[in-house]
Amino acid sequence: MERSSWVLRRPGLSLSVTGYCERMGARLDTGSFQLPPRARRRVLVLGSNVDAVENLVLLLREMGHDVEFSVNAKEAIETARDFRPEFVLVDLALSAGNAYDAARRLRREAGLEGARIFALVGSAEQYDQRRSREAGCELHLVKPVDPAFLASLLAQGQQRTN
């Protein structure tokens, strides 16, 4: 079994994915994330902060998932049509209203009815939670998301039922 090693390098930062997880208070033994083919998920990440999106994409790929990403709502819809994600992680910090609109459009898109859409947010305000639910997001995850918790959500893998 071959193991991958990823290192995130930014000005003033050099951190392995394992190091990133440890900084977030979680332990990631990449050997434990060797997924059987049926457990690999198709995940679309949508956010406007390129560094944050890239870091999340690296983490998800390290876990063994197939990941696509977009930094704008229009591109995300087009990517989703081709990629057919099982999960969509939408950063609600995307420019004013676009994240909610993107979630609504993804929820209505033919072929994506079963996709699970999770909102990534900076706070757990009731108002934001209500807006994200109205837009079609089934979970409201406060950043930074615990990598172990995210892994467990993706491992569940069942399609949206409501």
C-alpha distance (Angstrom), angle and dihedral (degrees) to the residues before:
residue distance angle dihedral
M1 . . .
E2 3.78 . .
R3 3.80 118.5 .
S4 3.77 125.5 -149.0
S5 3.75 125.5 -139.4
W6 3.77 121.3 -160.6
V7 3.76 125.9 -171.6
L8 3.79 121.8 -166.6
R9 3.79 111.9 -145.7
R10 3.77 122.5 -171.0
P11 3.81 129.0 150.3
G12 3.79 103.7 -69.2
L13 3.80 92.7 4.7
S14 3.77 133.1 88.0
L15 3.76 111.2 163.7
S16 3.78 134.6 155.2
V17 3.79 118.4 -133.9
T18 3.79 87.0 -110.4
G19 3.81 88.8 52.2
Y20 3.80 90.2 48.9
C21 3.79 90.6 53.1
E22 3.78 91.9 48.1
R23 3.82 90.1 51.2
M24 3.80 87.9 53.1
G25 3.80 89.8 53.0
A26 3.80 97.6 -103.5
R27 3.77 132.3 107.7
L28 3.76 118.3 -131.5
D29 3.76 117.6 -168.4
T30 3.79 99.5 -174.2
G31 3.79 89.2 -156.2
S32 3.80 89.0 65.2
F33 3.80 90.7 54.3
Q34 3.79 96.4 61.9
L35 3.78 96.7 126.3
P36 3.77 125.1 -155.0
P37 3.82 111.0 -123.0
R38 3.81 93.2 -102.0
A39 3.83 90.5 56.0
R40 3.80 94.5 54.3
R41 3.78 109.5 108.1
R42 3.79 131.3 -157.3
V43 3.80 105.6 -125.6
L44 3.80 128.2 -175.3
V45 3.81 116.7 -160.7
L46 3.81 118.3 -160.1
G47 3.79 121.4 -172.5
S48 3.79 141.5 126.1
N49 3.82 98.0 -134.3
V50 3.81 100.6 86.7
D51 3.81 94.4 -163.7
A52 3.81 93.0 50.7
V53 3.82 91.5 46.2
E54 3.82 92.1 49.1
N55 3.81 91.9 49.0
L56 3.80 92.4 50.2
V57 3.81 91.1 46.5
L58 3.82 90.5 51.9
L59 3.79 91.3 49.5
L60 3.81 93.2 48.9
R61 3.80 92.3 47.2
E62 3.80 90.0 48.8
M63 3.80 86.6 55.9
G64 3.81 88.0 55.8
H65 3.81 101.4 -104.4
D66 3.81 128.2 137.5
V67 3.80 105.0 -116.8
E68 3.79 135.9 -172.1
F69 3.77 125.0 176.6
S70 3.75 142.5 -164.6
V71 3.79 134.4 -168.4
N72 3.79 96.4 -156.1
A73 3.79 135.6 46.5
K74 3.82 98.3 -122.5
E75 3.80 92.4 51.8
A76 3.82 90.4 46.3
I77 3.80 91.6 58.1
E78 3.81 91.4 50.1
T79 3.80 92.1 46.3
A80 3.81 91.2 48.6
R81 3.81 91.9 53.0
D82 3.81 90.7 57.9
F83 3.81 100.4 32.2
R84 3.84 99.0 42.1
P85 3.82 96.2 -153.1
E86 3.78 121.9 -152.6
F87 3.81 89.4 -154.1
V88 3.80 131.6 30.4
L89 3.80 121.3 -165.7
V90 3.82 109.2 -161.1
D91 3.79 119.3 -169.1
L92 3.79 103.9 -145.5
A93 3.81 89.7 -153.4
L94 3.81 86.5 80.1
S95 3.80 108.0 123.3
A96 3.80 116.6 -61.8
G97 3.76 111.9 -51.0
N98 3.80 95.6 -18.8
A99 3.80 93.8 104.4
Y100 3.80 93.2 53.6
D101 3.80 90.9 44.2
A102 3.82 90.9 48.5
A103 3.82 91.1 50.9
R104 3.83 90.6 50.1
R105 3.80 92.4 48.2
L106 3.81 92.5 46.9
R107 3.81 90.4 49.7
R108 3.85 90.6 53.8
E109 3.82 95.5 42.8
A110 3.80 113.7 115.9
G111 3.79 110.4 -110.2
L112 3.81 94.3 21.9
E113 3.79 98.6 76.8
G114 3.80 91.1 110.0
A115 3.80 96.1 46.2
R116 3.79 115.2 116.8
I117 3.81 110.6 -130.2
F118 3.79 117.9 -159.9
A119 3.81 124.1 -171.5
L120 3.81 118.6 -136.4
V121 3.80 110.6 -153.0
G122 3.77 142.0 171.4
S123 3.80 94.8 -132.8
A124 3.78 140.8 21.8
E125 3.81 97.3 -126.8
Q126 3.82 113.8 158.7
Y127 3.81 91.2 -130.5
D128 3.81 92.0 55.9
Q129 3.81 91.7 45.7
R130 3.80 91.0 52.9
R131 3.81 92.5 47.8
S132 3.80 92.6 49.0
R133 3.84 91.5 49.6
E134 3.82 90.1 49.1
A135 3.82 88.5 51.8
G136 3.81 91.0 55.0
C137 3.81 102.0 -96.3
E138 3.78 111.5 139.6
L139 3.81 96.9 -165.1
H140 3.79 132.5 36.2
L141 3.85 108.4 -150.7
V142 3.80 119.0 -169.0
K143 3.82 114.9 -139.0
P144 2.89 132.4 -84.8
V145 3.79 89.3 46.2
D146 3.79 114.8 -150.6
P147 3.83 104.4 -111.0
A148 3.82 92.8 -142.3
F149 3.81 90.8 52.0
L150 3.81 91.0 48.1
A151 3.81 90.4 49.3
S152 3.81 90.2 52.6
L153 3.82 91.9 50.0
L154 3.78 91.9 51.4
A155 3.80 92.1 44.9
Q156 3.81 89.8 59.7
G157 3.77 88.3 62.9
Q158 3.77 100.0 173.1
Q159 3.77 117.4 144.0
R160 3.76 123.1 -109.3
T161 3.77 110.9 -85.6
N162 3.82 102.8 -168.3
